[in-house]
Amino acid sequence: MRGMVQAVSGVLQAMSGIMQAVSGMVQAVSDVLQGVNGMVQAVSGMVQAVSGMLQAVSGVLQAMSGMVEAVTVVLQAGVSGMVQAVSGLLQAVSGMVQTVSGVLQAVSGMVQAVSGVLQGASGMLQAMSRVLQAVSGMVQAMSGMVQAVSGGLQAMSGMVQAVSGVLQGVSGMVQAVSGVLQIMIGMMQDVSRVLQGVSGMV
């Protein structure tokens, strides 16, 4: 009985371990979903950064077009219009500088977006590692439950063998008592024959 109680206790402990492993797996899956959400947000930021870069490149092209037009005006204009052309050229250069600054900012945003993607991937890998750990814990818990059930079966087998031994002992006692009774019956028959002989002599 004590072995069965220990086996049942082992089964309950193994089931508790399985529940804890399932809880850890649910938490790990939640972390994976959060990591995927972070990656989606990071990719969205990258798309926005690329869009900003394209807009900045478009601004650079427009600025270069303005510079070409300014140079054309310088060539076409005489000395009287050169000052205005130079002023336009300076404005075009200033616009180009601002556009290049915008490109650099867009590149910086893209780098930050890529960093966010890498961080999201790292978080997802960590969450997947926790999922694998939870699965490993569940497998260990199930192994413990199988061992506990095996221990219970072994305990029950021992009890059956003990009961069988008791029954064999009882059977031997019955056979011994039967032999004693047969001996007593034989003795009583012998005494009866002796008494009959004595009676015949009288």
VENGIFEN-V709465 format. One record per residue. N is the residue number from 0. PHI is phi in degrees with one decimal (NA if undefined). BURIAL is # if it has 16 or more other ideal C-beta (glycine too) atoms within 10 Angstrom, else .. D_CENTER is the distance of its C-alpha to the mean C-alpha in Angstrom with 2 decimals. Layout:
BEGIN
[[N/PHI/BURIAL/D_CENTER] [N/PHI/BURIAL/D_CENTER]]
END
This chain:
BEGIN
[[0/NA/./37.37] [1/-63.7/./35.79] [2/-64.2/#/33.56] [3/-64.9/./32.52] [4/-62.4/./31.75] [5/-63.8/./29.63] [6/-64.9/#/27.81] [7/-62.1/./27.21] [8/-62.2/./26.01] [9/-63.5/#/23.54] [10/-62.8/#/22.28] [11/-63.8/./21.91] [12/-64.4/./20.05] [13/-64.5/#/17.64] [14/-63.4/./17.17] [15/-63.6/./16.63] [16/-63.3/#/13.89] [17/-64.1/#/12.21] [18/-62.2/./12.77] [19/-63.8/./11.39] [20/-64.9/#/8.07] [21/-62.8/./8.22] [22/-62.3/./9.40] [23/-63.8/#/6.78] [24/-66.4/#/4.29] [25/-61.3/./7.65] [26/-63.9/./8.39] [27/-65.4/#/5.80] [28/-63.1/./7.11] [29/-61.8/./10.39] [30/-64.7/#/10.32] [31/-61.8/#/9.89] [32/-63.8/./12.80] [33/-63.8/./14.72] [34/-63.3/#/14.49] [35/-62.8/./15.80] [36/-61.4/./18.46] [37/-64.4/#/19.50] [38/-66.2/#/19.90] [39/-61.6/./22.00] [40/-63.5/./24.13] [41/-65.8/#/24.60] [42/-64.4/./25.72] [43/-61.0/./28.04] [44/-63.4/#/29.51] [45/-65.1/#/30.04] [46/-61.6/./31.88] [47/-63.2/./34.02] [48/-66.3/#/34.79] [49/-63.5/./35.88] [50/-61.3/./38.00] [51/-63.8/#/39.61] [52/-65.8/#/40.31] [53/-62.6/./41.98] [54/-62.6/./44.07] [55/-65.8/#/45.03] [56/-61.9/./46.08] [57/-60.6/./48.11] [58/-64.2/#/49.75] [59/-63.4/#/50.58] [60/-62.8/./52.21] [61/-63.8/./54.16] [62/-65.6/#/55.27] [63/-64.1/./56.41] [64/-62.1/./58.28] [65/-63.6/#/59.92] [66/-63.4/#/60.92] [67/-62.4/./62.45] [68/-64.5/./64.34] [69/-65.1/#/65.52] [70/-63.1/./66.74] [71/-61.6/./68.48] [72/-63.4/#/70.14] [73/-61.9/#/71.28] [74/-67.3/./72.78] [75/-78.0/./74.44] [76/-78.6/./75.63] [77/-88.1/./78.50] [78/-62.0/./78.87] [79/-67.0/./79.09] [80/-98.2/./75.59] [81/-65.2/./73.93] [82/-62.3/./73.01] [83/-64.1/./71.20] [84/-65.1/#/69.45] [85/-62.0/./68.35] [86/-61.3/./67.07] [87/-63.5/#/65.07] [88/-62.9/#/63.75] [89/-63.0/./62.62] [90/-63.6/./60.87] [91/-64.7/#/59.16] [92/-61.7/./58.04] [93/-60.8/./56.76] [94/-63.6/#/54.79] [95/-65.9/#/53.39] [96/-61.1/./52.33] [97/-63.2/./50.58] [98/-65.6/#/48.90] [99/-61.3/./47.72] [100/-60.4/./46.35] [101/-63.2/#/44.45] [102/-61.8/#/43.06] [103/-62.1/./41.91] [104/-64.4/./40.22] [105/-63.6/#/38.49] [106/-62.8/./37.32] [107/-60.7/./36.04] [108/-63.0/#/34.10] [109/-65.8/#/32.66] [110/-61.3/./31.59] [111/-63.3/./29.90] [112/-64.1/#/28.13] [113/-62.4/./26.91] [114/-60.0/./25.72] [115/-63.1/#/23.79] [116/-62.6/#/22.18] [117/-62.9/./21.20] [118/-63.9/./19.80] [119/-62.4/#/17.76] [120/-64.2/./16.45] [121/-61.8/./15.68] [122/-62.9/#/13.76] [123/-67.4/#/11.74] [124/-63.9/./11.09] [125/-63.6/./10.11] [126/-64.2/#/7.65] [127/-64.0/./6.21] [128/-61.9/./6.56] [129/-67.4/#/4.82] [130/-62.4/#/1.44] [131/-63.0/./3.84] [132/-63.4/./5.25] [133/-64.6/#/4.09] [134/-62.8/./4.97] [135/-61.5/./7.72] [136/-62.6/#/8.77] [137/-65.2/#/9.21] [138/-62.2/./11.14] [139/-63.1/./13.13] [140/-64.5/#/13.93] [141/-64.9/./15.12] [142/-62.4/./17.08] [143/-62.0/#/18.64] [144/-65.8/#/19.62] [145/-62.2/./21.20] [146/-63.4/./23.05] [147/-64.6/#/24.22] [148/-63.7/./25.50] [149/-61.6/./27.17] [150/-61.5/#/28.77] [151/-63.8/#/30.01] [152/-64.3/./31.52] [153/-64.2/./33.16] [154/-63.9/#/34.56] [155/-64.1/./35.94] [156/-62.6/./37.43] [157/-62.8/./39.12] [158/-63.4/./40.52] [159/-62.2/./41.86] [160/-63.8/./43.52] [161/-64.5/./45.02] [162/-62.9/./46.42] [163/-62.0/./47.79] [164/-63.4/./49.51] [165/-62.0/./51.02] [166/-62.8/./52.33] [167/-63.1/./53.82] [168/-63.2/./55.50] [169/-62.8/./56.91] [170/-61.2/./58.17] [171/-62.0/./59.90] [172/-63.1/./61.49] [173/-61.9/./62.76] [174/-64.2/./64.26] [175/-64.8/./65.89] [176/-61.4/./67.37] [177/-60.9/./68.62] [178/-63.5/./70.35] [179/-61.3/./71.97] [180/-63.2/./73.23] [181/-63.7/./74.69] [182/-63.8/./76.47] [183/-64.4/./77.88] [184/-63.2/./79.03] [185/-61.8/./80.77] [186/-63.6/./82.45] [187/-64.2/./83.63] [188/-65.4/./85.04] [189/-63.1/./86.86] [190/-62.0/./88.29] [191/-64.6/./89.39] [192/-65.2/./91.21] [193/-63.2/./92.90] [194/-64.5/./94.05] [195/-64.0/./95.38] [196/-63.2/./97.32] [197/-62.3/./98.83] [198/-62.5/./99.80] [199/-67.2/./101.56] [200/-67.2/./103.53] [201/-72.7/./104.74]]
END
